């Protein structure tokens, strides 16, 4: 008798627990957490939204990026079929010297109910680039076009008598028969201590004349060098905690970044990264010019 009276109660408890678990799972799926990653690749701000388990409804992810003289916002939509969404915002060609960006992300459901919020500050590096025929943006945001020929110093460590690294670019005419010289960068040479790294327009990489595998690392003194040539269109070189760049030979494009707390003093066509764009055209003599041809040629950046 006792067993028969306890058994229904036990069944009711188990059944109630099952309902509780089912209800909990339903709430869990309704408020499924979106994983938010905020990082940067040089001056490219990267927002990655992903989910670790299924969601039944669409999530609207609103992002707002603020900084000195900037307000960039947008919305990424994650349907139940989408597991990951990536947003890239490029600050490399801006005139503004971005130091710290504040990124605010709000996740809402289809009815507009806020499910998640996140705010993060991210420090962006100083970036400079050289593209096409060739348009140059210095690390301090100054833009100019320089139609040079032969090898030029793009970026160099000028902190002392012996540079720790130097990046040279080969400028060649776009059309040898054109009366007006219009050049573009076709090859790079990177000198780091005793290592000479060559990159051509096909993105083939050689070190001291020897062809290298798609991915490799080098140690030169206290400098850790990593080269990644596995991407389809570009080669990336990173000198750990110091300097990094990517090279796209087909597009004649060079993008570089240096950390803001780095004490290396730079020189070359991409400027000195001291925060002042008005002195970016400083020649090796120390004088400042406004003439880009004088800067590139008489400034002794031809090597």
KAGI-V661261 format. One record per helix or strand. SS is the DSSP state (h for helix, s for strand). FROM is the first residue (numbers start at 1). LEN is the number of residues. If there is no record, write none. Layout:
# KAGI-V661261
SS:FROM:LEN, SS:FROM:LEN
This chain:
# KAGI-V661261
h:2:29, s:34:8, s:44:8, s:59:9, s:70:9, s:84:7, s:100:9, s:114:10, s:126:6, s:135:3, s:143:3, s:150:8, s:166:8, s:183:10, s:195:5, s:205:3, s:210:2, s:215:6, s:223:6, s:235:5, s:243:6, s:253:6, s:266:2, h:277:3, s:282:1, s:288:1, h:292:7, s:302:1
